[in-house]
Amino acid sequence: MKRLLITGAAGGLGTALRSRLAPLAETIRLSDKTVLDDLSPSEEFVQCDLGDAAAVEALVQGCDGIVHFGGKSIEGPWSVINNANIQGVINLYEAARKQGKPRIVYASSVHAVGFYPQDQVIDNTAYPRPDGLYGISKVFGEAVAHAYHDKFGQETAIVRIGSCFEEPRNHRMLSTWMSFDDFAAMITRIFDVPKLGCPILYGMSDNTAKFWDNSNVDWLGWKPQDDSERYRAKIDAAMPKPAPDAADVLWQGGLFCTDDIHEEE
Ligand SMILES: NC(=O)c1ccc[n+]([C@@H]2O[C@H](COP(=O)([O-])OP(=O)(O)OC[C@H]3O[C@@H](n4cnc5c(N)ncnc54)[C@H](O)[C@@H]3O)[C@@H](O)[C@H]2O)c1
C-alpha cells in the first residue's frame, strides 16, 4: 500500500502495532484525538476527533487501507461512546465509501458477545450478546461493516478482539489473550488476501484454553503462534483463582457483565 491509516494510534494497540505494521505501506498515517509527536520518517500524524465528519473525510483521503483502533475502548458514559464509536464509525464508513473503499480492519470486541457463557464454544456465526453500552457500540460497528459490504462492496475484517496486551492479566484472559505479534500477522494477512469480504474473526492467540472457534476463517491463512499457557503459572502465583460463580468465570465478557460496570452520564 502507499498509505495505511491507523486510527486510535496513541492508544495501547496503536502504540504496540504501528512499528509492526510499518512494512505494509510506504507511509503510515497515524491519527488520534491526542497528539503524537514521536514520528518515524515513514509516519505522518493527523489529529482528528472521530465524531467530526468533515475531519474524518479529510483523514481518510489518500489512504489505501485502514486499521480502525480509535474510539472508547471500555465501558463509559453514553455521550462519549456515542461520539467515538457510533458517530465515529458512521463517519469512517461514509468517508471510505466516498473515497475508493479502502479495506478496513474494524476493532470489535469480546464485549460484543460478552454474555455467552464461557462453557459454550462459539464461532463467528454467533449472534451478538453485548454486555453493556460499549459492547452495544461494537455490535453497531459490526452492523455498519456488514451493511456497507452488502450494499456498497466495502471490505472489512471484523475482529472481535479478546485481550490484546503484552501478557494476559488474569485467569479469564488465558482464554482471550492475543499477542501483539499474532495480531500484526493477522492484519498482514487481512491486507494480503486478494478477496476479503466481510468476515468476523476472534482475536486470540493459539491458546490452549479457549471458548472461540475460528475454523470458519481458516481460509485467511492466519496461523497464530503464541499460547497464553506459558503465563498460567505466573497468573496462578499472582492472584487467587476466581470463585466458580464469579462473573469472570461464568461469562465470556467477565466483569463487564456485572452491573458494577455501568457508567451513567
Ligand atoms: N486492547 C484490547 O485488548 C482490546 C480488546 C477488545 C477491543 N479492543 C478495541 O481495539 C481498539 C484499540 O484498543 P486499545 O486497547 O488500543 O484502546 P485505547 O483506549 O488504548 O486506545 C484508543 C484510542 O482511541 C482514541 N480515541 C478515543 N476517542 C476518540 C475520538 N472521539 N476521536 C479520535 N480518537 C479517539 C484515544 O485517544 C486512544 O488513543 C479499540 O477500539 C478497542 O475497543 C481492544
The ligand as an SDF file (V2000), in Angstrom:
LIG
                    3D

 44 48  0  0  0  0  0  0  0  0999 V2000
   -6.6820   -3.9260   23.7120 N   0  0  0  0  0  0  0  0  0  0  0  0
   -7.6070   -4.8760   23.7680 C   0  0  0  0  0  0  0  0  0  0  0  0
   -7.4020   -5.9210   24.3670 O   0  0  0  0  0  0  0  0  0  0  0  0
   -8.9290   -4.6930   23.0750 C   0  0  0  0  0  0  0  0  0  0  0  0
   -9.9210   -5.6590   23.2710 C   0  0  0  0  0  0  0  0  0  0  0  0
  -11.1240   -5.5220   22.5880 C   0  0  0  0  0  0  0  0  0  0  0  0
  -11.3130   -4.4610   21.7110 C   0  0  0  0  0  0  0  0  0  0  0  0
  -10.3360   -3.5340   21.5610 N   0  0  0  0  0  0  0  0  0  0  0  0
  -10.5940   -2.3850   20.6640 C   0  0  0  0  0  0  0  0  0  0  0  0
   -9.3990   -2.0990   19.9430 O   0  0  0  0  0  0  0  0  0  0  0  0
   -9.2690   -0.6870   19.7820 C   0  0  0  0  0  0  0  0  0  0  0  0
   -7.9250   -0.2210   20.3510 C   0  0  0  0  0  0  0  0  0  0  0  0
   -7.8520   -0.6230   21.6990 O   0  0  0  0  0  0  0  0  0  0  0  0
   -6.7570   -0.0120   22.6930 P   0  0  0  0  0  0  0  0  0  0  0  0
   -6.5620   -1.0150   23.7560 O   0  0  0  0  0  0  0  0  0  0  0  0
   -5.5970    0.4780   21.9430 O   0  0  0  0  0  0  0  0  0  0  0  0
   -7.5850    1.2090   23.2940 O   0  0  0  0  0  0  0  0  0  0  0  0
   -7.0420    2.5970   23.8670 P   0  0  0  0  0  0  0  0  0  0  0  0
   -8.1190    3.1600   24.7050 O   0  0  0  0  0  0  0  0  0  0  0  0
   -5.6990    2.4070   24.4570 O   0  0  0  0  0  0  0  0  0  0  0  0
   -6.8720    3.4850   22.5420 O   0  0  0  0  0  0  0  0  0  0  0  0
   -7.9620    4.0520   21.8840 C   0  0  0  0  0  0  0  0  0  0  0  0
   -7.5060    5.3600   21.2780 C   0  0  0  0  0  0  0  0  0  0  0  0
   -8.6180    5.9740   20.6360 O   0  0  0  0  0  0  0  0  0  0  0  0
   -8.5530    7.3680   20.8620 C   0  0  0  0  0  0  0  0  0  0  0  0
   -9.8920    7.9600   20.8080 N   0  0  0  0  0  0  0  0  0  0  0  0
  -10.9160    7.8080   21.6850 C   0  0  0  0  0  0  0  0  0  0  0  0
  -11.9760    8.5510   21.3160 N   0  0  0  0  0  0  0  0  0  0  0  0
  -11.6170    9.1920   20.1710 C   0  0  0  0  0  0  0  0  0  0  0  0
  -12.2740   10.0940   19.3130 C   0  0  0  0  0  0  0  0  0  0  0  0
  -13.5150   10.5180   19.5650 N   0  0  0  0  0  0  0  0  0  0  0  0
  -11.6020   10.5470   18.2310 N   0  0  0  0  0  0  0  0  0  0  0  0
  -10.3250   10.1380   17.9710 C   0  0  0  0  0  0  0  0  0  0  0  0
   -9.6530    9.2830   18.7460 N   0  0  0  0  0  0  0  0  0  0  0  0
  -10.2930    8.8110   19.8400 C   0  0  0  0  0  0  0  0  0  0  0  0
   -7.9670    7.5230   22.2690 C   0  0  0  0  0  0  0  0  0  0  0  0
   -7.3560    8.8020   22.4140 O   0  0  0  0  0  0  0  0  0  0  0  0
   -6.9700    6.3590   22.3110 C   0  0  0  0  0  0  0  0  0  0  0  0
   -5.6640    6.7790   21.9840 O   0  0  0  0  0  0  0  0  0  0  0  0
  -10.4650   -0.0500   20.4750 C   0  0  0  0  0  0  0  0  0  0  0  0
  -11.4630    0.2040   19.5050 O   0  0  0  0  0  0  0  0  0  0  0  0
  -10.9330   -1.1390   21.4250 C   0  0  0  0  0  0  0  0  0  0  0  0
  -12.3310   -1.0280   21.6730 O   0  0  0  0  0  0  0  0  0  0  0  0
   -9.1510   -3.6170   22.2330 C   0  0  0  0  0  0  0  0  0  0  0  0
  1  2  1  0
  2  3  2  0
  2  4  1  0
  4  5  1  0
  4 44  2  0
  5  6  2  0
  6  7  1  0
  7  8  2  0
  8  9  1  0
  8 44  1  0
  9 10  1  0
  9 42  1  0
 10 11  1  0
 11 12  1  0
 11 40  1  0
 12 13  1  0
 13 14  1  0
 14 15  2  0
 14 16  1  0
 14 17  1  0
 17 18  1  0
 18 19  2  0
 18 20  1  0
 18 21  1  0
 21 22  1  0
 22 23  1  0
 23 24  1  0
 23 38  1  0
 24 25  1  0
 25 26  1  0
 25 36  1  0
 26 27  1  0
 26 35  1  0
 27 28  2  0
 28 29  1  0
 29 30  1  0
 29 35  2  0
 30 31  1  0
 30 32  2  0
 32 33  1  0
 33 34  2  0
 34 35  1  0
 36 37  1  0
 36 38  1  0
 38 39  1  0
 40 41  1  0
 40 42  1  0
 42 43  1  0
M  CHG  2   8   1  16  -1
M  END
$$$$
